[in-house]
């Protein structure tokens, strides 16, 4: 049985008259898993809902730019997952399926039905799994820099790729991400990285009932073109878009371009 705490606002609602958007922060606990939702609500009936799911060790912070860009097209909910972004670390070692299932309850509380799930890096796994378990919550899935490809399903391989990308990303962005890693801590990171390496994203996307968009930076060494093409070929309905000259964190460094590609993708989805 699913148990949850009532929604608790943790920030005062702010009205942005120039963009007709209300912003709020809420926190919810479902079966011992605590989530945070940073939300922008457009004052428009039947607005699209975008749900942004961060990757391993990070938080909603590196979605700030993409969140702002997508808020021009609908409601946006940037999610902090359990144990990340300063949230309490759960007991035990909940896997991708358990966290995704609990997140579906959070989205139900937020009123998200038929949303656009956007997952970055390991967030791609949580987003895809959520769409498989609770298809009523998603009309489409977007995976940015998805992990992990068959040739690099080991901790050493992933660490090497991560360091390679880290050295090429902007310094200010690296500082922000590194601070999130410190808040996450090595034990919770290690717990979740094991699940990340075991999850077969290529097999799971083959079961999707809704369209899939795969986004990668052209210089992303973590989510290579060969891997992204394989995901496209595995899924029933998928497209791949490449952001030139950007890397694994293209959703931050090229937020406007990524948002445009997502919006174009959504516009092609039949009502």
N, C-alpha and C positions, 0 to 999 in steps of 0.2 A: 504494500500500500504506500502511496506517495504521501509524505508528510512535508509540510512547508510552513514557514513563518509568513505572516502578512507582510506586504510590501512596506518598507520603511524609507521614506524620503530622507536623503542625507544631504541634500542641498536645496536651497530656496529656488523655487521656479522663477525663471527670468524670462521676460518678454523682449523679443527682438523685433521691433516694429518695422525695421527696414526690410527684413526678410519674412515677416509674418510667421515667425517660428518661436515656439516655447521650448525651453530647455529644462531638463530635470535630471536628477541622479537618484536612483533607487537601489535598494539592496534586498535580496531575497535568499532564503535558505530552503533548499529542497533535499530531504533525506540526508542531512548533514553536510550538504554541498552549498557553499555560499557564493552567490553571483552578485555582480554589480552591473547595472545598466545605465549608461550615460546616453540620454535620449534627447532628440530634437523632434518636436512635433509641429508639423505644418497645420495651420488653421484651414484645412481644406477637407471636404468629405471624400472618402474613398481614396485617400492618398496611398501611394506605394509605400511599402515598409522595407527598409534595408536593414539587415542584421550583420554587424561586423564582428568577426570572431578572430582574435589575435592568435599568434603562434606560441610555441614553447618558450617559456621564461619571460615573456613580454607582457604588455597590458594594452588597454585601449589608447594609451598616449600616442603610439605611433600611427594610429588611425585618425588623429585629429584633423589633418588636412583633407583626407578622403571623406571623412564624416561631414566636414563643412561643404565640400563640393557636392556630395550626394544630397545634402539637405535642400538643395534647390529643386530636387525632383521628387521628394517625398519625406516621410518620417524616417529617421535613422536611429538605430540603437547600437551603440558600441558596447560590447559585453566584456567584462572582466571575469575570467573563469576562476574556479576555486583554487586557492593557493597562489594566485598571481595578482599583481597589482596591489599587494599589501593585504589581500583577503586571507582569512584563516585557512590553514592547510588541513584538509580533511583527514580523518582517521583512515587507516588502510591505504589501499592503492587503487582507487577507482580508475577503470580503463576508459577508452574512447567511447564505448557504447554507454557506459553508466553516466558519464558526464553529459553526453549528448542527450540522453533521455531526460535527465534533470533539467537541462537547458530548455527542452521543449515545454516543460511546465512553466518556466520563467517567461517564455514567449507567449504562452497562453494568457498569463497574468497581464502581460503588456498589451494584449489585444492583437498580437501579430498572427495573421492567418494568410497563407499564400504569399509569404514574404520572399525577398531576394536574399538568400544566405550568401555572405561573402566571407570566405575563410582564407587567411594568409598562412603559408608554411604549414605547421602542424594544424593550424586552424582549419585548413582544407579538410583534414580528416574529421574533425568534429562537425563541420558543416555538412559534409556528405553523409555522415552517419546519422545526423539529426534528420536530414531529408529522407533517408531510407526508413527510419523508425517511425517518423511522424510526417508523412507526405502532405498532410493538411496544413502544415506550418510553412511550406515552401512551394513557390511556383517556379523557381529557378535557383540554380546554385552557381556561384562564381568562386573559383579557386585561384588564388594568386601565389605564385612561387610554390606549388604543391610539393610535398615530400611523402615518402622517400622512394627514389627509383631503385630498381633491382640491383644495380651495380654498387650501390652505396648504402646497403642496409646493415651497417655496423657502426658502432659508436666512434671508432677511430676515423672511419671515412667521413662521417658527418661532422666531426670536430674539425677535420682538415678543411672541408668545404666551408664551414662556418668561419673559421679564421681567415681563409682566403677572401671571402666576401667582406668580412669585417674590416680588413685592411684597405678596402677600396671604397667603402661607403663614406659619406661626409662625417667629419669628426663630431659635430654637434649631435648628429643622429646616433652615432655610436655611443656617445656619453649617455644619452637618454635610454638606449636599449640596455647598456651595461648596468645602469642603476636599477632597471627592472629585474635584471638577472640577480643582482644582489638581494633585492627584496624577495625574490622567489626562493633563493637559497639552493645549495647543491643537492640536498637530500630530496626535495620535492622535484627538482629538475631531473634528477636521476630516475626517480619513480616514473615520471611521465615519458622520459626519453625511451624507456624500455617499451612502453606501449606504442610510441611513435614508430619504432623500428619493426614492430610486429604487425602493424596494421597494413593490410594490402589494399591500398587505395585503388590500384588498377583493377582489382577484382570487384571492389565495392561500387565504383562508378558504373560498372556494367549493369548494375541493377537499378539505376536511377530511372524514375518515371518522368522526370522533368528535364528541361534543357540545361546544359552545362557549358559555362564559359571558362576557359583556361587562360590565365594572364601570366606572362613572364617578361622580365626584363631581358633584353638581348644579351646582356653580359652576366646573367644570373648563372653562377656555377653550381648552385644547389638544385635548382629546377631547370635542368638542361632541355634543349629543344627536342632531343630524341625521346626523353621521358614524357614531355608534354604531348608530343605527337602520339605516343603510345596510349596515353590517357584518352585522347580524342578518339582514337580508333577503338578503344574498349567501350566507351559510352555509347548508348543508343542515339543520342543527339548532342553534339558538342562542337564548339569552335575554339580555335586557339588564336589569341592576339599577342603580338610581341611589341613591347615598348622599347624603341631604339635607345641605345646608349645608357640604359639603366640596369640596375642589378637586382638583388633579392628583395630589397626594400622599395621597389618601384611604387608601391601604393602610397609611400610617403614622398619620395623624391620626384615622382611624376603624378601627383594626386589628380590634377586636373585632367590629364590625358587618360588615366585609368578610369576616372569617373565618367568621362565621355564615352569610353569603350563599353563600360557597363550599361550606361543609359541607352546606347545604340543597340546593344544586345537585348535589353529588356523591351525596347520598342518593337522588336521583331517577334516577340513571344505572342502567340494568339491569345486573345482575351479569354 
